[in-house]
Amino acid sequence: MLRRQNTCRGIIKFSYFWAYFIVVDSTVSIFSAQRRPYFIVLIFAIAINVAGIGIKFFTDDPALYSALARSIAQSNNFTDLIYHGADWLDKPHFPFWVIAISFKIFGVNTIAYKLPALLFFFMAVIYTYKLAKKFYGDETAIMAILILLTAQHSVMSNTDVRAEPYIMGLLMGAVYHYYKVKERARFVDMFLASLFTACAVMTKGIYLLIPIGASIIGDYLFRRNIRGLFHWKWLLSFILVMLFITPELYSVYTQFDLHPEKVVFGRNGISGIHWFLWDSQFGRFNNNGYITNTHGDKLFFVHTLLWAFSPWAIILFYALFATIRKMVKGIAQPEYLCISGGVLMLLIFSASKFQLPFYTNILFPFFAIITAVVIKSLKAGGGLTFFRVTQYLFAGLLIIAVIALNFIFAPERWPVFIVLLAGLVLIAVYIFKQRQPTWQPVFLFTCAAAIFVNLYLTTVAYPIIVSYRGDLSAAEYLNQNYPGQKVSAAVLSNTFDFYYRGAATYTDIGHILKTDSLKKQIIVADEKVIAGLKEKGVAFTTIKAFEDYPKENLSLPFIIKSKRQGTLDHFYLIRLNQ
């Protein structure tokens, strides 16, 4: 209990610091009646993005990335990505380097894994604020970061951490400093923009030059300043980016190009440099790389945004339409960075057959600024009515969804639900009592509804989902009851591997049965292994069986508590009968 209270205090202090840091930079006092509602909602919005930092892994990717970073931290080999003794080639190095350094400083644990990503996310928040303020003023800038902080997949990605928070921060930092280079070629901006661009490329691949380049090039083109594209400063920046990505080029060259005998993706002679410069992303987009996808939906990211960018998705589509219509009419815009980088990259994502929901997260800062600008411009009339109707509808549906979820998913957690609902009511009363512009109560209430939803997910839903990770439960049970004991793992689980603090030998059950030293150890098994032992007539004793939901995507029967049992497998700790 004391540990949880200290964690909550830490989150509140962290949130207050960032809220103060952002809002104090405005021209109006944070303690003024006009600014105070923003400040209060901003504290909660920041807090909800920090709150998931201690939640243990409930999907496989974070555990996989942790295993790779842990290998770097323990071996001090920063050039090779090694996964259980095998060469691994699927992502560039940068996030693994950062996580490995965090592991060295804070130890190998969940918070140390998530902390760097969270810092890069707040880097995106700061640069979103700075970019929006530069063109539209401080109030629009605060609105933009509130949209970014409350967009559903932003919050989820700060709990279920992959590479997107890193890309988001690096991309926005690069665009902001490149625009300053565009205005005036100061070396510090050139250096930072090139460094951030290189780190982004070393996070997800060379394709990230597209949204960064499209933002700046689009701003030149729409301002009809084509000559500016051929300034020497852009050549210098290109040279700097190439210089800054040499650690990645060196790493993949020494791990793969110097060793053509290594087998990766079922073949040898793989070039790490070719993979990094092409196959890592363009091969996926073209669906002709080492990893392919057999299907694709051109509207996948449109309907993905309906939930991923909720509760702002409908007004985002309206804002995109309104902005593009103004541009078609020849109405000059303060900037063309966001529309150029955001829309082009969204089209490229949609054209690709390799589609995952979190791809569009990196564009959320662009979308947040575009959306905030349009909301701020709304006056009396059809646009304001549309905004009110859509946002009240969206916020209402979210609240109703949480109420329904509480009754079918975790009815026993009703005290937490009541406290959260009471908090929403109180902040809603506070918001609507303020004397504000016509659109502001709707905007702030929408933020509050999004915060309410994610507070429920963080305090109720995610911990329950984690409790049905049998591999995690098995690791924690061993840590408590058999600390440091060697075990034989007949199934490779990245989550078990990350959380178990003892030594584990990962191999198949056949090898375990043939090896006396492995047979004598506790064996970690899943349903398939148990079925195989029973079929072979091998006698064993079950030490402990743990309920396990074997999928990452939640099914409706799992969500409904009364039907959940039928969706579960088991994860086992067993001993063979000698």
C-alpha positions in Angstrom: 0.0 0.0 0.0 2.8 2.4 0.9 4.6 1.6 -2.3 1.4 2.4 -4.3 0.9 5.7 -2.4 4.5 6.7 -3.2 4.0 5.8 -6.9 0.8 8.0 -7.0 2.6 10.9 -5.3 5.4 10.6 -7.9 3.0 10.6 -10.8 1.2 13.7 -9.4 4.5 15.5 -8.9 5.7 14.5 -12.4 2.4 15.7 -13.9 2.4 19.0 -12.1 6.0 19.7 -13.2 5.2 19.1 -16.9 1.9 20.9 -16.7 3.6 23.9 -15.1 6.5 23.8 -17.5 4.1 23.9 -20.5 1.5 26.4 -19.3 4.0 28.8 -17.6 5.4 29.4 -21.1 2.2 31.1 -22.1 1.5 34.8 -22.1 -1.4 34.5 -19.7 -0.8 33.6 -16.0 -1.6 29.9 -15.2 -3.5 31.2 -12.2 -5.9 33.3 -14.3 -9.5 32.2 -14.6 -9.0 31.8 -18.4 -6.0 29.4 -18.0 -6.8 27.5 -14.8 -9.2 24.9 -16.4 -6.6 24.0 -18.9 -4.0 23.6 -16.2 -6.2 21.3 -14.1 -7.1 19.1 -17.0 -3.5 19.1 -18.2 -2.3 17.7 -14.9 -4.7 14.8 -15.2 -3.9 14.2 -18.8 -0.2 14.0 -18.1 -0.8 11.8 -15.1 -2.8 9.2 -17.0 0.1 8.9 -19.5 2.5 8.3 -16.7 0.2 6.0 -14.7 0.8 2.8 -16.7 4.6 2.9 -16.3 4.5 0.2 -13.6 2.0 -2.1 -15.3 3.7 -5.4 -16.3 3.8 -6.6 -19.9 0.6 -8.1 -21.2 1.6 -8.3 -24.9 4.7 -10.0 -26.3 6.5 -7.1 -28.1 7.6 -5.2 -25.0 9.0 -8.5 -23.5 10.8 -9.2 -26.7 12.3 -5.8 -26.9 13.3 -6.0 -23.3 15.1 -9.3 -24.0 17.1 -7.7 -26.8 18.0 -4.7 -24.7 18.9 -6.8 -21.7 21.3 -8.8 -23.8 23.1 -5.6 -24.8 23.2 -4.3 -21.2 24.5 -7.6 -19.8 27.1 -8.3 -22.6 28.1 -4.7 -23.2 27.9 -5.6 -26.9 26.1 -2.6 -28.5 26.6 -3.7 -32.1 24.8 -7.1 -32.1 21.2 -7.8 -31.5 21.0 -11.2 -30.0 17.8 -13.1 -29.1 18.5 -16.3 -27.1 21.9 -16.8 -28.7 20.6 -16.2 -32.3 21.2 -13.2 -34.5 18.1 -11.0 -34.7 17.2 -8.7 -37.6 13.8 -7.0 -37.5 14.3 -3.5 -36.1 17.2 -1.0 -36.0 19.2 -0.5 -32.8 18.4 2.9 -31.3 15.5 2.1 -28.9 17.4 -1.0 -27.7 20.5 1.1 -27.0 18.4 3.6 -25.0 16.6 0.8 -23.1 19.9 -1.0 -22.4 21.4 2.2 -20.9 18.2 2.6 -18.8 18.7 -1.0 -17.6 22.3 -0.3 -16.6 21.2 2.7 -14.6 17.9 1.4 -13.0 18.2 -2.3 -13.3 16.3 -4.7 -15.5 12.6 -4.0 -14.6 9.4 -2.8 -16.1 9.8 0.8 -15.2 13.3 1.0 -16.6 12.0 -0.4 -19.9 9.1 2.1 -20.2 10.8 5.3 -18.8 12.9 6.2 -21.8 9.8 5.8 -24.1 7.8 8.0 -21.8 10.5 10.7 -21.9 10.5 10.6 -25.7 6.7 10.9 -25.7 6.9 14.0 -23.6 9.6 15.3 -26.0 6.9 15.0 -28.6 4.5 16.9 -26.3 6.9 19.7 -25.8 7.8 20.1 -29.5 4.1 19.9 -30.5 3.5 22.7 -28.0 6.4 24.8 -29.4 5.4 24.2 -33.0 1.7 25.0 -32.5 2.6 28.1 -30.4 4.9 29.4 -33.0 2.1 29.6 -35.6 -1.1 29.8 -33.7 -0.5 31.1 -30.1 -0.3 29.6 -26.7 -4.0 28.6 -26.2 -4.1 26.6 -29.5 -0.8 25.0 -28.5 -2.2 23.9 -25.1 -5.3 22.5 -26.9 -3.0 20.6 -29.3 -1.1 18.9 -26.5 -4.3 18.1 -24.6 -5.6 16.4 -27.8 -2.3 14.5 -28.1 -2.3 13.5 -24.4 -5.8 12.2 -24.5 -5.9 10.5 -27.9 -6.6 6.9 -27.0 -3.7 5.2 -28.6 -1.3 7.7 -27.3 -2.2 6.7 -23.8 -2.2 3.0 -24.6 1.2 3.2 -26.2 2.6 4.6 -23.0 1.4 1.5 -21.2 2.0 -1.1 -23.9 5.3 0.4 -25.1 6.8 -0.3 -28.5 8.9 2.0 -30.7 6.2 4.6 -31.5 6.8 7.0 -28.5 10.5 7.2 -29.6 9.6 8.0 -33.2 6.9 10.6 -32.2 9.4 12.6 -30.1 12.2 12.4 -32.6 10.0 13.2 -35.6 8.5 16.3 -33.9 11.9 17.5 -32.7 13.3 17.1 -36.2 10.4 19.0 -37.9 10.6 21.9 -35.4 14.3 22.4 -35.7 14.3 22.0 -39.5 11.7 24.7 -39.7 14.0 26.9 -37.7 16.8 26.0 -40.1 14.4 27.0 -42.9 14.0 30.4 -41.3 17.6 30.9 -40.4 20.5 28.4 -40.8 21.8 28.3 -37.2 24.1 25.4 -36.6 22.5 24.4 -33.3 19.2 23.8 -35.1 20.9 22.1 -38.0 22.7 19.8 -35.6 19.6 18.9 -33.5 17.4 18.4 -36.5 19.9 16.1 -38.2 20.6 14.2 -35.0 16.9 13.7 -34.3 16.3 12.6 -37.9 19.2 10.1 -37.7 17.9 8.7 -34.4 14.4 8.3 -35.9 15.9 6.4 -38.9 17.8 4.2 -36.4 14.5 3.5 -34.6 12.3 2.4 -37.4 14.0 2.7 -40.7 14.9 5.1 -43.6 11.2 5.7 -44.4 11.0 8.2 -41.6 12.7 10.6 -43.9 9.3 10.8 -45.7 7.2 12.6 -43.0 10.1 14.8 -41.9 11.0 15.7 -45.5 7.4 16.0 -46.6 6.7 18.5 -43.9 9.5 20.9 -44.9 9.3 20.3 -48.6 5.5 20.8 -48.5 5.9 24.1 -46.7 8.3 25.3 -49.4 6.0 24.1 -52.2 2.8 25.5 -50.9 4.5 28.8 -50.3 5.8 28.7 -53.9 9.4 29.0 -52.8 11.0 26.2 -54.8 14.4 27.8 -54.9 14.7 27.4 -51.1 14.8 23.7 -51.5 18.2 23.9 -53.3 19.9 25.8 -50.5 23.3 24.5 -49.4 22.0 24.0 -45.8 19.9 21.0 -46.9 22.9 19.3 -48.4 24.8 19.9 -45.2 21.9 18.4 -43.2 21.9 15.3 -45.4 25.6 14.8 -44.8 25.1 15.2 -41.1 22.2 12.6 -41.1 24.4 10.2 -43.0 27.2 10.8 -40.4 24.9 10.3 -37.5 23.5 6.9 -38.7 27.0 5.4 -39.1 26.6 3.6 -35.7 23.7 1.7 -37.1 25.4 1.0 -40.4 28.5 -0.2 -38.6 26.4 -2.4 -36.3 24.5 -4.2 -39.0 27.6 -4.4 -41.2 29.7 -6.1 -38.6 26.9 -8.4 -37.5 25.7 -9.6 -40.9 27.6 -8.3 -43.9 30.9 -9.5 -42.5 29.3 -12.9 -41.8 27.4 -14.1 -44.9 27.4 -17.6 -43.4 24.8 -16.5 -40.8 21.3 -17.8 -41.4 18.5 -15.1 -41.0 14.9 -15.5 -42.3 15.8 -19.0 -43.4 18.6 -17.9 -45.7 22.3 -16.9 -45.6 24.1 -14.1 -47.3 21.9 -11.4 -45.8 23.2 -7.9 -46.1 22.5 -5.9 -42.9 23.1 -2.6 -44.7 20.7 -3.4 -47.5 18.1 -4.6 -44.9 18.5 -1.3 -42.9 18.3 1.0 -46.0 15.5 -0.9 -47.7 14.0 -4.1 -46.4 13.4 -3.0 -42.8 10.5 -0.8 -43.9 10.2 -0.3 -47.7 10.3 -4.0 -48.1 7.3 -4.2 -45.8 5.5 -1.4 -47.5 6.1 -3.0 -51.0 5.3 -6.4 -49.5 8.4 -7.9 -51.1 10.8 -8.0 -48.1 11.7 -10.8 -45.7 8.5 -10.2 -43.7 5.3 -10.0 -45.8 1.6 -9.7 -45.3 -1.0 -11.3 -47.5 -3.8 -8.8 -47.1 -4.4 -5.1 -46.8 -7.3 -2.7 -46.6 -7.0 0.7 -48.1 -9.3 2.1 -45.5 -7.6 0.3 -42.6 -6.1 3.4 -41.1 -9.3 5.4 -41.6 -11.4 3.1 -39.4 -8.4 2.5 -37.1 -8.2 6.3 -36.4 -11.9 6.2 -35.3 -10.8 4.5 -32.1 -7.0 5.2 -32.0 -7.5 9.0 -32.2 -10.7 8.9 -30.2 -12.4 11.0 -28.9 -11.1 13.4 -31.5 -11.4 11.3 -34.7 -14.5 12.8 -36.2 -13.4 16.4 -35.6 -10.0 15.4 -37.1 -11.6 14.3 -40.3 -13.6 17.5 -40.4 -10.4 19.5 -39.7 -8.5 17.7 -42.5 -11.3 18.4 -44.9 -11.6 22.1 -43.8 -7.9 22.7 -44.1 -7.5 21.1 -47.5 -10.5 23.0 -48.8 -8.9 26.3 -47.7 -5.7 25.3 -49.5 -7.6 24.4 -52.6 -9.3 27.8 -52.5 -5.8 29.4 -52.3 -6.3 30.7 -48.8 -2.8 31.1 -47.2 -2.1 29.0 -44.1 0.3 30.0 -41.3 2.2 26.7 -41.9 1.9 23.7 -44.2 4.1 21.4 -42.1 1.4 19.4 -40.4 -0.9 18.8 -43.4 2.1 17.9 -45.7 3.8 15.5 -43.3 0.6 14.0 -41.8 -1.6 13.4 -44.9 1.2 12.1 -47.2 2.4 9.6 -44.6 -1.2 8.5 -43.9 -1.7 7.9 -47.6 1.5 5.9 -47.8 0.5 3.8 -44.8 -2.9 3.1 -46.4 -1.3 2.1 -49.7 0.9 -0.5 -48.0 -0.4 -4.0 -47.3 1.6 -4.2 -44.1 -0.8 -2.5 -41.7 -0.7 -2.4 -37.9 -2.9 -0.1 -35.7 0.0 1.7 -34.0 1.7 2.9 -37.2 -0.4 6.1 -37.3 0.7 7.1 -33.7 3.7 8.9 -35.1 1.4 11.3 -36.9 -0.7 12.2 -33.9 1.2 15.4 -33.1 0.4 16.7 -36.7 -3.2 15.7 -36.4 -3.5 17.2 -32.9 -2.3 20.6 -34.2 -4.6 20.5 -37.2 -7.5 19.6 -35.0 -6.8 22.2 -32.4 -6.5 25.0 -35.0 -10.0 24.2 -36.4 -11.6 23.9 -33.0 -10.2 27.2 -31.9 -11.5 28.9 -35.0 -15.1 27.7 -34.5 -17.7 30.5 -34.0 -21.4 30.4 -33.8 -22.9 28.4 -36.7 -22.9 25.0 -38.3 -19.3 24.2 -37.5 -19.7 24.8 -33.8 -22.9 22.8 -33.7 -21.2 19.9 -35.5 -18.4 20.1 -33.0 -20.7 20.1 -30.0 -22.8 17.2 -31.3 -19.9 15.0 -32.3 -17.9 15.5 -29.2 -20.8 15.1 -26.7 -21.8 12.0 -28.7 -18.2 10.6 -28.6 -17.7 11.5 -25.0 -21.1 10.0 -24.0 -20.4 6.8 -25.9 -17.0 6.4 -24.2 -18.6 6.9 -20.7 -21.4 4.5 -21.5 -18.8 2.0 -22.8 -16.9 2.1 -19.5 -20.1 1.7 -17.5 -21.1 -1.3 -19.6 -17.5 -2.7 -19.4 -17.5 -2.4 -15.6 -20.7 -4.5 -15.3 -19.6 -7.3 -17.7 -15.8 -7.3 -17.3 -15.1 -6.6 -13.6 -18.3 -6.1 -11.7 -16.5 -6.7 -8.4 -14.5 -3.5 -8.9 -17.5 -1.3 -8.6 -16.0 0.8 -5.7 -13.1 1.9 -8.0 -15.6 2.6 -10.8 -17.8 4.7 -8.5 -14.8 6.8 -7.3 -13.7 7.4 -10.9 -17.2 8.3 -12.0 -17.6 10.7 -9.1 -14.3 12.3 -10.1 -15.6 12.8 -13.6 -18.8 14.4 -12.4 -16.9 16.8 -10.1 -14.5 18.0 -12.9 -17.4 18.3 -15.3 -19.2 20.5 -12.8 -16.1 22.6 -12.5 -15.6 22.9 -16.3 -19.2 24.0 -17.0 -19.2 26.6 -14.2 -16.4 28.5 -15.8 -17.1 31.5 -18.0 -15.4 30.4 -21.2 -15.7 30.7 -25.0 -18.5 28.6 -26.5 -16.3 25.7 -27.7 -14.1 25.5 -24.5 -16.5 23.5 -22.2 -17.1 20.9 -24.9 -13.4 20.6 -25.5 -12.4 20.3 -21.9 -15.2 17.9 -21.1 -14.1 15.7 -24.0 -10.6 15.6 -22.5 -12.1 14.7 -19.1 -14.1 11.8 -20.6 -10.9 10.5 -22.3 -9.0 10.7 -19.0 -11.9 8.9 -17.2 -11.8 6.0 -19.7 -8.0 5.6 -19.4 -8.0 5.9 -15.6 -10.5 2.9 -15.6 -8.3 1.0 -18.0 -5.2 1.7 -16.0 -6.6 1.0 -12.5 -9.0 -1.9 -13.4 -8.8 -3.4 -16.9 -5.0 -3.7 -17.4 -4.3 -5.2 -14.0 -7.0 -7.8 -14.6 -5.6 -8.6 -18.1 -2.1 -9.0 -16.6 -3.5 -11.4 -14.0 -4.4 -13.8 -16.9 -0.9 -13.9 -18.2 0.0 -17.4 -17.1 3.7 -17.0 -18.1 4.0 -13.9 -15.9 2.2 -15.6 -13.0 4.5 -18.6 -13.3 7.6 -16.4 -13.2 6.4 -14.5 -10.1 5.5 -17.7 -8.4 9.0 -19.1 -9.0 10.6 -15.9 -7.8 8.7 -16.1 -4.5 8.8 -19.8 -3.8 11.9 -21.1 -5.7 14.1 -18.1 -5.8 17.1 -18.4 -8.1 16.4 -22.1 -9.0 17.3 -23.4 -12.4 14.4 -24.4 -14.5 13.8 -26.1 -17.8 11.4 -24.2 -20.1 9.8 -26.4 -22.7 8.1 -23.3 -24.1 9.8 -20.0 -25.0 7.8 -17.1 -23.5 9.4 -13.6 -23.7 7.3 -12.5 -20.7 8.4 -15.4 -18.5 12.0 -14.9 -19.6 11.9 -11.2 -18.7 10.3 -11.6 -15.2 11.9 -14.8 -14.0 15.0 -13.9 -12.0 16.6 -17.3 -12.0 18.3 -19.3 -14.8 16.2 -21.0 -17.4 17.2 -23.4 -20.2 14.9 -22.9 -23.1 14.5 -26.0 -25.3 11.9 -28.5 -26.5 10.4 -31.2 -24.3 12.1 -33.9 -26.3 15.6 -32.6 -25.4 14.5 -32.2 -21.8 13.4 -35.8 -21.6 16.8 -37.0 -23.0 18.9 -34.9 -20.6 19.1 -36.0 -17.0 20.1 -32.6 -15.6 17.2 -30.9 -17.3 14.7 -33.7 -16.4 15.4 -33.1 -12.7 14.6 -29.4 -12.8 11.2 -27.8 -12.6 9.7 -27.7 -16.1 7.8 -24.7 -17.5 5.1 -26.0 -19.9 2.0 -24.9 -21.8 -1.1 -26.8 -22.8 0.6 -28.2 -25.9 3.6 -29.6 -24.0 1.3 -31.2 -21.4 -0.8 -32.8 -24.1 2.4 -34.2 -25.6 3.6 -35.7 -22.3 0.2 -37.3 -21.7 0.3 -38.8 -25.2 3.8 -40.3 -24.6 2.7 -41.6 -21.2 5.2 -39.6 -19.3 4.2 -39.3 -15.6 4.6 -35.9 -14.0 3.4 -33.9 -11.0 1.9 -30.5 -11.4 3.4 -28.0 -9.0 1.1 -25.2 -10.0 -1.2 -24.4 -12.9 -1.9 -20.8 -13.9 -4.8 -19.5 -15.9 -3.6 -18.1 -19.2 -5.4 -16.1 -21.9 -3.3 -17.1 -24.9 -4.1 -14.2 -27.3 -3.1 -10.6 -27.4 -6.4 -9.3 -28.9 -9.2 -9.5 -26.4 -12.3 -11.5 -27.5 -15.8 -10.7 -26.4 -16.2 -14.0 -24.4 -13.0 -13.0 -22.5 -14.4 -9.5 -21.8 -17.6 -11.0 -20.4 -16.6 -12.4 -17.0 -19.3 -15.0 -16.9 -17.9 -16.5 -20.2 -14.2 -15.9 -19.5 -13.4 -19.3 -18.2 -14.1 -20.9 -21.6 -11.4 -18.7 -23.3 -8.5 -19.7 -21.0 -5.7 -22.1 -21.3 -3.2 -22.9 -18.6 0.5 -22.4 -18.0 2.2 -25.1 -15.9 5.1 -25.7 -13.5 5.7 -29.5 -13.3 8.2 -32.1 -12.2 8.7 -35.4 -13.9 8.1 -38.5 -11.8 11.4 -40.3 -11.5 
